[in-house]
């Protein structure tokens, strides 16, 4: 693989950076194959794919590092990832930043959710930590970086408990503490999106778009005009993967029960070719061919 391009370089293109969330290494490969310039690793998707667990503060730093390492090794695209609450006090935050930096993380999202009541995605958080505690963690994260290549994105989950004004104040204080950007999950109303986008225009702003099965998601370009330069899709791939696997397994179970034909793939050759390309089959076969030819060469 090529050397990973720093996330900051990719963000200089003057357009929104669209970030599909990769739940595993195979998904990261498919994201690159599709033509995306970067991706995200989300706790909910990765923990579900790797451990079959919900993102409720169950995972420790070591488990996150192991999952991120596997995904990062499969792609040379820049990526952002969850840092949750730093997995402890400021010592744990510093350890996390150093570990993530070693893995090539382009941006880490540090949140103010209270760990005992942590909720996944943009589910309303029942509680957040004191702002002073969050500021201390942000400063520790900023100081722990060996360079400015890795962005620190401050996530405040205070929208439900403190309202929009309270969330805006927390985001402002996060930037003052040294964060490179902000993320306020749970924004839905168009006016709220405009208000937040305008308040922090010129700073990095992350927005996570999650589907509810009803309303159409806003266009990434429209959000970019509002001020959001990082647009993530946390559940887009995971939900479609879940639906496809559940449907396929239901078809297989029915076929084994009543002898009905297995549901056919819409395009079997294309699916097989995409799979082979994503795992780098030809490259590995070529390497094996070289090894065999060298082994069969006459000794000199």
QUIFEN-V58748 format. One record per residue. N is the residue number from 0. SS is DSSP state (alpha for helix, beta for strand, coil for the rest). Layout:
n=N ss=SS
n=N ss=SS
//
This chain:
n=0 ss=coil
n=1 ss=coil
n=2 ss=coil
n=3 ss=coil
n=4 ss=coil
n=5 ss=coil
n=6 ss=alpha
n=7 ss=alpha
n=8 ss=alpha
n=9 ss=alpha
n=10 ss=alpha
n=11 ss=alpha
n=12 ss=alpha
n=13 ss=coil
n=14 ss=coil
n=15 ss=coil
n=16 ss=beta
n=17 ss=beta
n=18 ss=beta
n=19 ss=beta
n=20 ss=beta
n=21 ss=coil
n=22 ss=coil
n=23 ss=coil
n=24 ss=alpha
n=25 ss=alpha
n=26 ss=alpha
n=27 ss=alpha
n=28 ss=alpha
n=29 ss=alpha
n=30 ss=alpha
n=31 ss=alpha
n=32 ss=alpha
n=33 ss=alpha
n=34 ss=coil
n=35 ss=coil
n=36 ss=coil
n=37 ss=beta
n=38 ss=beta
n=39 ss=beta
n=40 ss=beta
n=41 ss=coil
n=42 ss=alpha
n=43 ss=alpha
n=44 ss=alpha
n=45 ss=alpha
n=46 ss=alpha
n=47 ss=alpha
n=48 ss=alpha
n=49 ss=alpha
n=50 ss=alpha
n=51 ss=coil
n=52 ss=coil
n=53 ss=coil
n=54 ss=coil
n=55 ss=coil
n=56 ss=coil
n=57 ss=coil
n=58 ss=coil
n=59 ss=coil
n=60 ss=alpha
n=61 ss=alpha
n=62 ss=alpha
n=63 ss=alpha
n=64 ss=alpha
n=65 ss=alpha
n=66 ss=alpha
n=67 ss=alpha
n=68 ss=alpha
n=69 ss=alpha
n=70 ss=alpha
n=71 ss=alpha
n=72 ss=alpha
n=73 ss=coil
n=74 ss=coil
n=75 ss=coil
n=76 ss=coil
n=77 ss=beta
n=78 ss=beta
n=79 ss=beta
n=80 ss=beta
n=81 ss=beta
n=82 ss=coil
n=83 ss=coil
n=84 ss=coil
n=85 ss=coil
n=86 ss=coil
n=87 ss=coil
n=88 ss=coil
n=89 ss=alpha
n=90 ss=alpha
n=91 ss=alpha
n=92 ss=alpha
n=93 ss=alpha
n=94 ss=alpha
n=95 ss=alpha
n=96 ss=alpha
n=97 ss=alpha
n=98 ss=alpha
n=99 ss=alpha
n=100 ss=alpha
n=101 ss=alpha
n=102 ss=coil
n=103 ss=coil
n=104 ss=coil
n=105 ss=coil
n=106 ss=beta
n=107 ss=beta
n=108 ss=beta
n=109 ss=beta
n=110 ss=beta
n=111 ss=coil
n=112 ss=beta
n=113 ss=coil
n=114 ss=alpha
n=115 ss=alpha
n=116 ss=alpha
n=117 ss=coil
n=118 ss=coil
n=119 ss=coil
n=120 ss=coil
n=121 ss=coil
n=122 ss=coil
n=123 ss=coil
n=124 ss=coil
n=125 ss=coil
n=126 ss=coil
n=127 ss=beta
n=128 ss=coil
n=129 ss=coil
n=130 ss=alpha
n=131 ss=alpha
n=132 ss=alpha
n=133 ss=alpha
n=134 ss=alpha
n=135 ss=alpha
n=136 ss=alpha
n=137 ss=alpha
n=138 ss=alpha
n=139 ss=alpha
n=140 ss=alpha
n=141 ss=alpha
n=142 ss=alpha
n=143 ss=alpha
n=144 ss=coil
n=145 ss=coil
n=146 ss=coil
n=147 ss=coil
n=148 ss=coil
n=149 ss=coil
n=150 ss=beta
n=151 ss=beta
n=152 ss=beta
n=153 ss=beta
n=154 ss=beta
n=155 ss=coil
n=156 ss=coil
n=157 ss=coil
n=158 ss=alpha
n=159 ss=alpha
n=160 ss=alpha
n=161 ss=alpha
n=162 ss=alpha
n=163 ss=alpha
n=164 ss=alpha
n=165 ss=alpha
n=166 ss=alpha
n=167 ss=alpha
n=168 ss=alpha
n=169 ss=alpha
n=170 ss=alpha
n=171 ss=alpha
n=172 ss=alpha
n=173 ss=alpha
n=174 ss=alpha
n=175 ss=alpha
n=176 ss=coil
n=177 ss=coil
n=178 ss=coil
n=179 ss=coil
n=180 ss=beta
n=181 ss=beta
n=182 ss=beta
n=183 ss=coil
n=184 ss=coil
n=185 ss=coil
n=186 ss=coil
n=187 ss=coil
n=188 ss=coil
n=189 ss=alpha
n=190 ss=alpha
n=191 ss=alpha
n=192 ss=alpha
n=193 ss=alpha
n=194 ss=alpha
n=195 ss=alpha
n=196 ss=alpha
n=197 ss=alpha
n=198 ss=alpha
n=199 ss=coil
n=200 ss=coil
n=201 ss=coil
n=202 ss=coil
n=203 ss=beta
n=204 ss=beta
n=205 ss=beta
n=206 ss=beta
n=207 ss=beta
n=208 ss=coil
n=209 ss=coil
n=210 ss=coil
n=211 ss=coil
n=212 ss=coil
n=213 ss=coil
n=214 ss=coil
n=215 ss=coil
n=216 ss=coil
n=217 ss=coil
n=218 ss=coil
n=219 ss=alpha
n=220 ss=alpha
n=221 ss=alpha
n=222 ss=alpha
n=223 ss=alpha
n=224 ss=alpha
n=225 ss=alpha
n=226 ss=coil
n=227 ss=coil
n=228 ss=coil
n=229 ss=beta
n=230 ss=beta
n=231 ss=beta
n=232 ss=beta
n=233 ss=coil
n=234 ss=coil
n=235 ss=alpha
n=236 ss=alpha
n=237 ss=alpha
n=238 ss=alpha
n=239 ss=alpha
n=240 ss=alpha
n=241 ss=alpha
n=242 ss=alpha
n=243 ss=alpha
n=244 ss=alpha
n=245 ss=alpha
n=246 ss=alpha
n=247 ss=alpha
n=248 ss=alpha
n=249 ss=alpha
n=250 ss=alpha
n=251 ss=alpha
n=252 ss=alpha
n=253 ss=alpha
n=254 ss=alpha
n=255 ss=alpha
n=256 ss=alpha
n=257 ss=alpha
n=258 ss=coil
n=259 ss=coil
n=260 ss=coil
n=261 ss=coil
n=262 ss=coil
n=263 ss=coil
n=264 ss=coil
n=265 ss=coil
n=266 ss=coil
n=267 ss=alpha
n=268 ss=alpha
n=269 ss=alpha
n=270 ss=alpha
n=271 ss=alpha
n=272 ss=alpha
n=273 ss=alpha
n=274 ss=alpha
n=275 ss=alpha
n=276 ss=alpha
n=277 ss=alpha
n=278 ss=coil
n=279 ss=coil
n=280 ss=alpha
n=281 ss=alpha
n=282 ss=alpha
n=283 ss=alpha
n=284 ss=alpha
n=285 ss=alpha
n=286 ss=alpha
n=287 ss=alpha
n=288 ss=alpha
n=289 ss=alpha
n=290 ss=alpha
n=291 ss=alpha
n=292 ss=alpha
n=293 ss=alpha
n=294 ss=alpha
n=295 ss=alpha
n=296 ss=coil
n=297 ss=coil
n=298 ss=coil
n=299 ss=coil
//
